[in-house]
Amino acid sequence: MIPESYEGREQAYIKHTLLEKYLERLFMILGKNEDTICYVDCFAGPWQEDGDDLQDTSIAISLNTMKKCRDGLLKTYNKNVHFRALFIEKNKNAYEKLHAFLDTEAASGIETTAMNGVFSDLRGDILKWCGKTDFTFFFIDPTGWKNVVEIPTLKPLLQRPRSEFLINFMFDFILRTHTQIEFSKHMQEIFGEVPDTAGMSSKERETHLIDLYRTHLKNAQPNTGLKARSAYVKVLDTLKDRTKYDLVYLTRHPKGIQVFMDASEKLDFIQKRVRAHAKEAHHVSKTKQPKLLSTEMINEPSDEDLNEVKKYWLNKLSDQPKRFGIEELADMLEETAWFESDFQAALKELVAENKVINIDMKRKRPKNIVNFDNIERLVRV
Ligand SMILES: C[S@@+](CC[C@H](N)C(=O)[O-])C[C@H]1O[C@@H](n2cnc3c(N)ncnc32)[C@H](O)[C@@H]1O
């Protein structure tokens, strides 16, 4: 189910799967129009790798994805896209491994550069390497958070146009420290305020903290007329039912939110299976007794009750036709953190119950009750 090299590192597997799935979709979409695409891994490693081939690291995963997309773009669209990749690493030993690995990749046709140093010291060099015009994806996956995820540290990068970000937000650490006086300056820099979560349930607290961070990130983006947008995926502790970290995504493209959430939904299923298997292995090692994986363990019920989603739709709609395109979908995904399939499933029931009509739907559809790519109009009956 999970490659052997990831055993005991299930969270890394989840993170790498998301990175791979999202980058693949992104590069294939962007590559149709871009001549050059840049990728920057600001905390590259290698870190906790299983072997010298580095195949279980974000370095190899990103490079393999770039090669695959470069070949795919050439074959499908006859488009020759130049991929450039920059890897930053502070630790000398890790940097040497990184450098040696990139040497073995020299013939791949991907332009690679490695820099040895501290991310915050190298921000100017990173921006110089990116140049001003090419689209750049920044992966920010540190081991700690000081001088990393705070907005003043990230701001020079956040201010760059034509950029997207995937940031590892160490939620479990933030949860423990956000109320401690000695961290209040850092909290101010991360959230724009010292979060007051007194009296909140653990679910409310989590949503509040992550939303505060996303809002602060968005507000740090330059005003270019394109709305800053953000979504996130929870990476859960393997054995305990709580968030380990969040992968926070930042873009200016509504389509990006749709594609990212689609990749997250696929990840959701993988994450459930991986955790169910890890729990099973843990159980066996403790009790020496196998316990068959129940479907219930794998298909944990969706957090979101369909009725909630139906209520949300009905509140949004009226007897006047309302247009739903990618912008509206991105707003809804950002606001609720539900998946597009949740919205489609709820709408399907509402249409069947004659409570909502899609006036642009000419023929009955089994799914995609609203086609957001086409912009369609919905009316509440
Ligand atoms: C979590 S690991 C990266 C894992 C990698 N992204 C992956 O998924 O395979 C973080 C890496 O950042 C390096 N690092 C830590 N602090 C750094 C800093 N301030 N600047 C640059 N690199 C740093 C660490 O040595 C470590 O290799």
The ligand as a Gaussian input file, in Angstrom:
#p B3LYP/6-31G(d) Opt

LIG

0 1
 C       11.582000      19.015000       6.500000
 S       13.133000      18.954000       5.767000
 C       12.783000      18.987000       4.057000
 C       12.170000      17.776000       3.544000
 C       11.953000      17.803000       2.056000
 N       11.172000      18.974000       1.639000
 C       11.211000      16.545000       1.625000
 O        9.955000      16.581000       1.662000
 O       11.825000      15.560000       1.246000
 C       13.779000      20.564000       6.001000
 C       15.185000      20.761000       5.470000
 O       15.491000      22.148000       5.591000
 C       16.806000      22.306000       6.087000
 N       16.788000      23.591000       6.810000
 C       16.401000      23.823000       8.079000
 N       16.455000      25.139000       8.360000
 C       16.855000      25.750000       7.226000
 C       17.067000      27.101000       6.858000
 N       16.873000      28.072000       7.735000
 N       17.429000      27.385000       5.599000
 C       17.604000      26.382000       4.684000
 N       17.454000      25.061000       4.984000
 C       17.069000      24.756000       6.234000
 C       17.031000      21.105000       6.974000
 O       18.419000      20.811000       7.055000
 C       16.253000      20.011000       6.240000
 O       17.068000      19.346000       5.314000

